[in-house]
Amino acid sequence: MPEVKASSPSVPTPPRLQGAISIRDVDPDALKVVRKLVAGGHEAYLVGGCVRDLFLKRRPKDFDVATSATPETIRKAFRNCRIIGRRFKLAHVFFGPKIIETSTFRTTPITAEDDPLITHDNEWGSVEDDARRRDFTINGLFYDTDADAIVDFVDGLADLERGVIRTIGDPLLRFQEDPVRMLRAVKFAARLDFTIEEATWRALLDTVGHIGKCSRARVLEEIYKLLRGGAARRSFELLLESRLMTELMPSYVDLYRKLSASGLAGPASKTKPGEPSRVMWNLLEALDEYTSATSQVASNGVLLAVLFAPLLDEQWHTASRQGLDRLIDDLMGPVCVSLGVARRDRELARQILMAHRRMVESLNRKKRRPSLVQRQYFHEALVFLGLTVKARGGDGSELGHWQRLAAVTQPMRIESEGEFDGGPRRKRRRRTRQGEGRRHSAESGSP
């Protein structure tokens, strides 16, 4: 495809806001990418989530760049660059373990008349085209580093000021084009403590059944993002209110119906202490506290353990070890298969849940064997134990016991732990995106 040329001078100047972002808060490597592209005669801006977060005085998880240069041109300009994606081609510019995701300006692709679902998204366009094809107004902002100005084609600044999540264009069409946008609306509303604009919310309710058209891998990754983003409790509350949870995990919702007359009740419902719904909301709240206090990303195994632990509550002490093991497999099996959960993540969650009973019962035993500390999954089990102590309001005696035992057995590993109830060791990651470690999203420019 031909490269997109810089916008013509005759094009009306879009609204700009100067001085709203401090250039000192911008990642220096992202600035290098922008300035090198501009020096090469291309348009280039910071875009999406990083602009949104900088305007809100939040620390961006990563920095994205949008440019008129094509992926091949970007690759030739940077030796430390790799092109990824088929449905949505992107250039990843590497700076050590950090990646600056760089996308070419796109226009809204042509879709079939009878089905607006987007299956191919590599039609190049202008900077304004690129802004208008994005999902939400708060993600359609560009930052011109040379002019120190936010460029706003979609009234995103007004929605940021009002604290509103609103689609760009017709919300019904936008959700039909890419139903994963419904999950992203939930994510941003929960994470930013924003409200979803009325027309956008109605369209979400009307198209909730379309979520089944999306690939399981994309949906599962968005669910993990909801859990590890620091607003898991509010995210799952919105999933429940919108019926997205019923569409995404019907077998999971059915498990609550079998265990309780109230089924999976919302956090405001009058459920009794110990009921599965109450335990789930408390665990999600504890997970949010952990994320906020440590800035750590809980493993997928821990996230799955949080989801399934409420369904095991009455079985921790009554079932035999073999019976508990079978019950965990029976509970997790249908849900994990339907979502496409990786076998290693499912197995780690099972190990965490099995280890939890041993860790809780340890104080009642005369012999306290430290062998569990040597297990590969011990640190994840310790994180989960910390979450359950927070969720249940316990005295933390079991947690303290295992922390002390771990400190004696593996002092070097414990020294690098987080401060929240013996958080997990810091693991070296492969080259991934800064922050959440995602390869790329369906909508570039937003974490």
C-alpha positions as CSV (number, residue, x, y, z in Angstrom):
1,M,0.0,0.0,0.0
2,P,1.2,3.5,-0.7
3,E,2.5,5.5,2.3
4,V,0.1,8.1,3.8
5,K,1.3,11.6,3.2
6,A,1.2,14.4,5.7
7,S,-2.1,16.2,6.0
8,S,-2.8,19.0,3.5
9,P,-2.6,22.5,4.8
10,S,-6.1,23.1,3.6
11,V,-7.5,20.6,6.2
12,P,-9.2,22.5,9.1
13,T,-7.0,22.6,12.2
14,P,-8.5,20.3,14.9
15,P,-9.0,21.6,18.5
16,R,-5.7,21.7,20.5
17,L,-5.0,22.1,24.1
18,Q,-1.5,23.3,25.0
19,G,0.3,22.8,28.3
20,A,-1.9,20.1,29.7
21,I,0.9,17.5,29.7
22,S,4.4,17.9,31.0
23,I,7.0,16.6,28.5
24,R,9.0,15.4,31.5
25,D,6.4,12.8,32.2
26,V,6.8,11.3,28.7
27,D,8.9,8.2,28.3
28,P,12.2,9.3,26.7
29,D,12.3,6.3,24.4
30,A,8.8,7.1,23.1
31,L,10.1,10.7,22.4
32,K,13.0,9.2,20.5
33,V,10.6,7.3,18.2
34,V,8.3,10.3,17.6
35,R,11.2,12.7,16.9
36,K,13.0,10.3,14.5
37,L,9.8,9.7,12.5
38,V,9.1,13.5,12.3
39,A,12.7,14.1,11.3
40,G,12.2,11.6,8.5
41,G,9.3,13.7,7.1
42,H,6.4,11.7,8.7
43,E,3.6,12.8,11.0
44,A,4.0,11.2,14.4
45,Y,2.2,11.6,17.8
46,L,1.8,9.9,21.1
47,V,-1.6,8.4,21.1
48,G,-4.4,6.8,23.1
49,G,-4.0,5.6,26.6
50,C,-0.8,7.3,27.5
51,V,-2.3,10.7,26.5
52,R,-5.4,10.0,28.4
53,D,-3.5,9.0,31.6
54,L,-1.0,11.9,31.4
55,F,-3.9,14.3,31.1
56,L,-5.5,12.7,34.2
57,K,-2.2,12.9,36.0
58,R,-1.9,9.1,36.1
59,R,1.2,7.1,35.3
60,P,0.8,5.4,31.9
61,K,1.5,1.7,31.8
62,D,3.0,2.1,28.3
63,F,3.4,4.6,25.5
64,D,2.1,4.2,22.0
65,V,2.9,6.1,18.9
66,A,0.8,6.7,15.8
67,T,2.4,7.9,12.5
68,S,1.8,8.3,8.8
69,A,4.7,6.0,8.1
70,T,3.8,2.4,7.1
71,P,5.0,-0.6,9.2
72,E,7.7,-1.4,6.6
73,T,9.0,2.2,6.7
74,I,9.1,2.1,10.5
75,R,11.0,-1.1,10.4
76,K,13.6,0.4,8.1
77,A,13.9,3.4,10.3
78,F,14.6,1.4,13.5
79,R,17.0,-1.5,13.6
80,N,15.4,-2.6,16.9
81,C,12.0,-3.0,15.3
82,R,9.7,-6.0,14.5
83,I,6.4,-6.1,12.7
84,I,3.7,-8.2,14.3
85,G,0.0,-9.0,13.7
86,R,-2.2,-10.0,10.8
87,R,-5.6,-8.5,11.5
88,F,-3.9,-5.4,12.7
89,K,-0.2,-4.8,11.7
90,L,1.9,-3.0,14.2
91,A,5.6,-2.1,14.6
92,H,7.2,-2.9,17.9
93,V,10.3,-0.8,18.6
94,F,12.4,-2.4,21.3
95,F,14.4,-0.6,24.0
96,G,15.7,-3.5,26.1
97,P,12.7,-5.2,27.7
98,K,10.5,-2.2,26.8
99,I,8.4,-1.9,23.7
100,I,7.1,1.3,22.1
101,E,4.1,0.2,20.0
102,T,4.0,2.2,16.8
103,S,1.0,2.0,14.5
104,T,0.2,3.5,11.1
105,F,-2.8,5.9,10.8
106,R,-5.8,3.8,9.7
107,T,-9.2,4.5,8.4
108,T,-12.4,2.5,9.2
109,P,-12.3,-0.7,7.1
110,I,-15.0,-1.7,4.7
111,T,-17.1,-4.5,6.1
112,A,-19.9,-6.7,4.8
113,E,-23.3,-5.2,4.5
114,D,-24.9,-8.0,6.5
115,D,-22.2,-8.2,9.2
116,P,-20.2,-5.2,10.3
117,L,-17.7,-7.4,12.3
118,I,-14.2,-6.2,11.5
119,T,-11.9,-9.1,10.4
120,H,-9.2,-7.0,8.6
121,D,-8.0,-3.6,9.8
122,N,-5.0,-2.5,7.7
123,E,-6.5,0.3,5.6
124,W,-4.2,3.3,5.9
125,G,-5.7,6.8,6.4
126,S,-5.0,10.3,7.8
127,V,-4.5,11.2,11.5
128,E,-8.2,12.3,11.7
129,D,-9.3,9.0,10.1
130,D,-7.2,7.2,12.7
131,A,-8.8,9.2,15.6
132,R,-12.4,8.5,14.4
133,R,-11.9,4.8,13.9
134,R,-10.8,4.3,17.5
135,D,-13.2,2.9,20.1
136,F,-13.8,5.6,22.8
137,T,-13.4,9.3,22.7
138,I,-11.0,9.2,25.7
139,N,-8.7,7.0,23.7
140,G,-8.8,9.1,20.5
141,L,-6.4,11.8,21.7
142,F,-3.0,12.6,20.1
143,Y,-0.1,14.5,21.7
144,D,2.0,16.7,19.4
145,T,5.3,16.7,21.3
146,D,6.9,19.5,19.3
147,A,3.9,21.9,19.8
148,D,3.3,20.6,23.4
149,A,-0.4,20.2,22.5
150,I,-3.2,17.6,22.7
151,V,-4.9,17.2,19.4
152,D,-8.6,16.3,19.8
153,F,-10.8,15.3,16.8
154,V,-13.5,13.5,18.9
155,D,-14.3,15.6,21.9
156,G,-12.3,13.3,24.1
157,L,-11.1,16.1,26.4
158,A,-14.6,17.0,27.3
159,D,-15.4,13.4,28.2
160,L,-12.3,13.1,30.3
161,E,-13.3,16.3,32.2
162,R,-16.8,14.8,32.7
163,G,-15.6,11.3,33.6
164,V,-17.6,9.6,30.8
165,I,-16.9,6.5,28.6
166,R,-18.5,7.2,25.2
167,T,-18.0,5.5,21.8
168,I,-16.8,7.4,18.8
169,G,-19.7,7.4,16.4
170,D,-22.8,5.1,16.6
171,P,-22.3,2.9,19.7
172,L,-24.4,0.1,18.3
173,L,-22.3,-0.1,15.2
174,R,-19.0,0.2,17.1
175,F,-19.9,-2.8,19.4
176,Q,-21.0,-4.8,16.4
177,E,-17.7,-4.1,14.6
178,D,-15.7,-5.4,17.5
179,P,-17.7,-6.8,20.5
180,V,-14.5,-6.9,22.6
181,R,-15.1,-3.1,22.9
182,M,-17.8,-3.9,25.4
183,L,-15.2,-5.5,27.7
184,R,-13.0,-2.5,27.2
185,A,-15.8,-0.1,28.1
186,V,-16.2,-2.0,31.4
187,K,-12.4,-2.0,31.9
188,F,-12.0,1.8,31.5
189,A,-15.2,2.6,33.5
190,A,-14.0,0.6,36.4
191,R,-10.3,1.5,36.3
192,L,-10.9,5.2,35.9
193,D,-14.0,5.3,38.1
194,F,-15.9,6.8,35.1
195,T,-19.6,6.3,34.1
196,I,-20.6,4.7,30.8
197,E,-22.6,7.3,28.8
198,E,-26.3,6.4,28.5
199,A,-26.5,5.7,24.7
200,T,-23.3,3.7,24.9
201,W,-24.6,1.6,27.8
202,R,-27.9,0.9,26.0
203,A,-26.0,-0.2,22.9
204,L,-23.9,-2.5,25.1
205,L,-27.0,-4.1,26.6
206,D,-28.5,-4.6,23.1
207,T,-25.3,-6.2,21.6
208,V,-24.2,-8.3,24.6
209,G,-24.9,-11.5,22.7
210,H,-22.4,-10.6,20.0
211,I,-19.4,-11.2,22.4
212,G,-19.5,-14.9,21.3
213,K,-18.2,-13.8,17.8
214,C,-14.8,-12.8,19.2
215,S,-11.9,-15.2,19.5
216,R,-11.5,-16.9,22.9
217,A,-7.9,-15.7,23.2
218,R,-8.9,-12.0,22.9
219,V,-11.8,-12.4,25.4
220,L,-9.7,-14.3,27.9
221,E,-6.9,-11.7,27.8
222,E,-9.5,-9.0,28.5
223,I,-10.8,-10.9,31.5
224,Y,-7.3,-11.2,32.9
225,K,-6.9,-7.5,32.4
226,L,-10.0,-6.8,34.3
227,L,-8.7,-8.9,37.2
228,R,-5.2,-7.5,37.3
229,G,-6.0,-3.9,36.6
230,G,-6.7,-2.8,40.2
231,A,-10.5,-2.5,39.8
232,A,-11.5,-6.2,39.5
233,R,-14.4,-5.8,41.9
234,R,-16.1,-3.0,40.0
235,S,-15.3,-4.6,36.7
236,F,-17.1,-7.8,37.6
237,E,-20.0,-5.8,39.1
238,L,-20.4,-4.2,35.6
239,L,-20.0,-7.6,33.9
240,L,-22.9,-8.9,36.0
241,E,-25.1,-5.8,35.5
242,S,-24.6,-5.9,31.7
243,R,-25.1,-9.7,31.5
244,L,-21.7,-10.0,29.9
245,M,-20.7,-12.5,32.6
246,T,-23.6,-14.7,31.7
247,E,-22.6,-14.6,28.0
248,L,-18.9,-15.1,28.7
249,M,-19.1,-17.7,31.5
250,P,-22.5,-19.3,31.7
251,S,-21.2,-22.5,33.3
252,Y,-19.5,-20.3,36.0
253,V,-22.7,-18.5,36.8
254,D,-24.6,-21.8,36.9
255,L,-22.2,-23.1,39.6
256,Y,-23.4,-20.2,41.9
257,R,-27.0,-21.1,41.2
258,K,-26.4,-24.7,42.3
259,L,-24.7,-23.6,45.6
260,S,-27.0,-20.8,46.7
261,A,-30.6,-19.8,46.2
262,S,-29.5,-16.2,45.4
263,G,-27.1,-17.4,42.7
264,L,-24.3,-15.0,41.8
265,A,-25.7,-11.9,43.6
266,G,-24.3,-8.4,43.3
267,P,-22.0,-6.9,46.0
268,A,-24.9,-4.7,47.2
269,S,-27.2,-7.7,47.8
270,K,-27.9,-8.9,51.3
271,T,-25.9,-12.1,51.3
272,K,-24.8,-13.8,54.5
273,P,-21.1,-14.1,55.5
274,G,-19.6,-17.2,53.9
275,E,-22.0,-17.3,51.0
276,P,-20.1,-17.8,47.7
277,S,-21.1,-14.4,46.3
278,R,-20.0,-12.6,49.4
279,V,-16.7,-14.5,49.4
280,M,-16.1,-13.7,45.7
281,W,-16.6,-9.9,46.1
282,N,-14.4,-9.9,49.1
283,L,-11.6,-11.7,47.3
284,L,-11.8,-9.4,44.3
285,E,-11.6,-6.4,46.7
286,A,-8.5,-8.0,48.4
287,L,-7.0,-8.6,44.9
288,D,-7.5,-4.8,44.1
289,E,-5.8,-3.9,47.4
290,Y,-2.9,-6.2,46.6
291,T,-2.5,-4.7,43.1
292,S,-2.6,-1.1,44.5
293,A,-0.3,-1.8,47.4
294,T,2.4,-3.7,45.6
295,S,2.2,-2.7,41.9
296,Q,2.6,-6.4,41.2
297,V,0.8,-8.3,38.6
298,A,-0.7,-11.5,40.0
299,S,-0.1,-14.6,37.9
300,N,-3.0,-16.1,35.9
301,G,-3.0,-19.0,38.3
302,V,-3.7,-16.7,41.2
303,L,-6.4,-15.0,39.3
304,L,-8.1,-18.2,38.5
305,A,-7.8,-19.4,42.1
306,V,-9.6,-16.2,43.2
307,L,-12.5,-17.0,40.9
308,F,-12.9,-20.6,41.9
309,A,-12.1,-20.4,45.7
310,P,-15.6,-19.1,46.6
311,L,-17.1,-22.3,45.1
312,L,-15.0,-24.5,47.4
313,D,-15.7,-22.7,50.6
314,E,-17.6,-25.5,52.3
315,Q,-15.3,-28.2,51.1
316,W,-11.9,-27.0,52.4
317,H,-12.1,-29.0,55.6
318,T,-14.8,-31.6,54.9
319,A,-13.6,-33.2,51.7
320,S,-10.7,-35.7,51.6
321,R,-7.6,-34.6,49.7
322,Q,-8.5,-36.8,46.7
323,G,-12.1,-35.6,46.9
324,L,-11.0,-31.9,47.0
325,D,-8.7,-32.5,44.0
326,R,-11.5,-34.0,42.0
327,L,-13.9,-31.3,43.0
328,I,-11.5,-28.6,41.8
329,D,-11.1,-30.3,38.4
330,D,-14.9,-30.7,38.1
331,L,-15.5,-27.0,38.9
332,M,-12.8,-25.6,36.7
333,G,-13.0,-27.9,33.7
334,P,-16.1,-26.6,31.8
335,V,-15.3,-23.0,32.5
336,C,-11.7,-23.2,31.5
337,V,-12.4,-25.2,28.4
338,S,-15.1,-22.7,27.2
339,L,-12.7,-19.8,27.8
340,G,-9.6,-21.5,26.3
341,V,-7.6,-21.2,29.6
342,A,-4.0,-22.5,29.1
343,R,-3.4,-25.9,30.7
344,R,-0.4,-24.5,32.7
345,D,-2.6,-21.7,34.2
346,R,-5.3,-24.2,35.1
347,E,-2.8,-26.5,36.7
348,L,-1.2,-23.7,38.7
349,A,-4.6,-22.6,40.0
350,R,-5.3,-26.2,41.1
351,Q,-2.0,-26.4,42.9
352,I,-2.6,-23.1,44.6
353,L,-6.1,-24.3,45.8
354,M,-4.8,-27.6,47.0
355,A,-1.9,-26.0,48.8
356,H,-4.2,-23.5,50.5
357,R,-5.9,-26.2,52.7
358,R,-2.5,-27.5,53.8
359,M,-1.4,-23.9,54.6
360,V,-4.5,-23.1,56.6
361,E,-4.4,-26.4,58.6
362,S,-0.7,-26.2,59.4
363,L,-1.2,-24.6,62.7
364,N,-3.3,-27.5,64.0
365,R,-0.6,-30.0,63.2
366,K,2.1,-31.0,65.6
367,K,4.6,-31.4,62.9
368,R,5.1,-28.5,60.6
369,R,7.0,-29.7,57.5
370,P,8.6,-27.0,55.4
371,S,8.5,-29.0,52.2
372,L,5.7,-26.9,50.7
373,V,8.1,-23.9,50.7
374,Q,10.3,-25.7,48.2
375,R,7.5,-26.1,45.7
376,Q,7.6,-24.1,42.5
377,Y,4.1,-22.7,43.2
378,F,4.7,-21.8,46.8
379,H,5.0,-18.0,46.2
380,E,1.7,-17.9,44.3
381,A,0.1,-19.9,47.1
382,L,1.4,-17.4,49.6
383,V,0.0,-14.5,47.6
384,F,-3.4,-16.3,47.5
385,L,-3.2,-17.0,51.3
386,G,-2.7,-13.3,51.8
387,L,-5.7,-12.5,49.7
388,T,-7.9,-14.9,51.7
389,V,-6.8,-13.4,55.0
390,K,-7.8,-9.9,53.8
391,A,-11.1,-11.2,52.4
392,R,-12.1,-13.1,55.5
393,G,-10.8,-10.6,58.1
394,G,-8.6,-13.3,59.7
395,D,-5.9,-12.7,62.3
396,G,-3.2,-13.7,59.8
397,S,-1.6,-16.3,62.1
398,E,-1.4,-18.9,59.2
399,L,0.0,-16.3,56.9
400,G,2.6,-15.2,59.5
401,H,3.6,-18.8,60.1
402,W,4.3,-19.5,56.4
403,Q,6.1,-16.1,56.0
404,R,8.4,-17.0,58.8
405,L,9.0,-20.5,57.5
406,A,9.8,-19.2,54.1
407,A,12.1,-16.5,55.5
408,V,14.1,-19.2,57.3
409,T,14.1,-21.7,54.4
410,Q,14.7,-19.2,51.5
411,P,15.8,-15.9,52.9
412,M,17.3,-14.6,49.7
413,R,14.0,-15.0,47.8
414,I,11.9,-13.4,50.5
415,E,14.1,-10.3,50.6
416,S,12.9,-9.4,47.1
417,E,9.2,-9.9,48.0
418,G,6.6,-7.2,48.0
419,E,5.3,-5.7,51.2
420,F,1.7,-6.9,50.9
421,D,1.4,-10.1,52.9
422,G,4.4,-11.7,51.4
423,G,3.8,-10.8,47.7
424,P,5.3,-12.8,44.9
425,R,8.9,-12.7,43.9
426,R,9.7,-10.4,41.0
427,K,10.1,-12.5,37.9
428,R,12.1,-11.6,34.9
429,R,9.9,-11.3,31.9
430,R,10.6,-12.0,28.3
431,R,10.4,-9.0,26.0
432,T,6.9,-7.7,26.4
433,R,5.1,-4.5,26.5
434,Q,5.9,-2.2,29.4
435,G,3.4,-2.6,32.1
436,E,0.9,-5.4,31.3
437,G,3.1,-7.5,29.1
438,R,0.6,-7.7,26.3
439,R,1.7,-8.3,22.7
440,H,-0.9,-6.0,21.2
441,S,-4.5,-5.1,21.6
442,A,-7.4,-4.9,19.1
443,E,-7.4,-1.1,19.5
444,S,-3.9,0.3,19.4
445,G,-3.0,3.2,21.7
446,S,-4.9,2.0,24.8
447,P,-3.6,-0.2,27.6
